[in-house]
Amino acid sequence: MRSIRPPFTVRRERGASRRTSPVLAAVALASTLALTATACNGDGGNDNAGGEPTATATAAGTGDGKIKIPDDIRQKLKEHGIDIDKWKHGAWKNWDKDDWLREANDFINPIIKGLWDPDRMRHANDPDKKVDDNDISGDQGVTDPTPAPVQAQAVRPPYHTNAAASGKVFFDSPEGTMVCSATVVEDPAHPGKSNLIWTAGHCVHAGKKGGWYRNIAFVPSYNNAGKSAAQLQGATKSEVAPYGVWWADGAMTSQQWIDQGGETGGQGAPYDFAVIHVTPEQGSGGKSLEETVGGALPVNFNAPAVPKVRKMTASGYPAAPPYDGQLLYQCQDKPGRLSLKKSDPTMYRIGCTMTGGSSGGGWVETGPDGKPALVSNTSIGPVTSGWLAGPRLGDVAKGVYQTVSKKFAGR
């Protein structure tokens, strides 16, 4: 989550739109290979963490235990001067700006088996960046009074029973290992068998001054038993990742985030969302992510205007003090409106004390039919915590979602 100072002092919490032309709804999607990772204290990687890949991305899997790199991916790597063998053995730690893959179709994410071990996951830093009737036209450019803080409540374990769709995203950045939150969402191309997750754009791409992050992986129901940090000392992988580690083999965010997104302030926040397609690090018995965790949330791209929303529930794994990133929390509040720029879509805002690390966590509303749906994700909040804001999901977000779904429809 990012933080910005007055008049909108907001932090980006990393560790709904008005109608937009299809041309503006450009999306960032790319094929990838899957890697496996572990979490260290922002050390930029563990020299002993790189293992030999034993599986490929969905598009390239052969089941023979050998990595098979598709020709198009190999060519893309070659064009960027990347040797895949060197990459697997630590070359991914080179964040030279000339080698930082940035463009929409540049995303690559080879699986490095064993990289995200329990200790590396436990010590991943939050990427908190601090700085000193569905007609929503009436909301445009409107900011409501700052909401009163709502104390985040710990979700009762096991998380798989009480918040099955929630989990943590781990990735590597120039600053080291980082963490966000995410939600398993439905895939229209694969009903009941989704491999899609929803998170924030700043959890996959650095925005206007950077590129795609690396070694992106998702752990559903992280620390399912809700153990304390002390209890997790020496924990096994099955304890922290009981439903496996799932590597990103496709990622997409809005072109607006790529063009405008910044480390500080609210730049790009109204378009700060991303959809990731994942594949298991280890075999899943042929089961999809949705089948593995037991459910997925639908996404509502026509969420009602603020005055018609009774309450929303935001979930996440806050990692900045006073939290430590090991436990799942939720806040529930009636949303207000936050406008960073009159020309941009107005965001939802709720009172919540969650901090950095909750970025990307899903915001859920229960509709008139009594069924919950994802309507936003955590993007920004104030340096001192107290509230969170998330984008309104409209045409641009829908374009991102549909493009990822269609990309993997035949797989």
Summary of the structure (lengths in Angstrom):
residues: 411
radius of gyration: 19.2
end to end distance: 33.3
largest distance: 58.6
contacts: 1628
relative contact order: 0.22
helix: 16%
strand: 24%
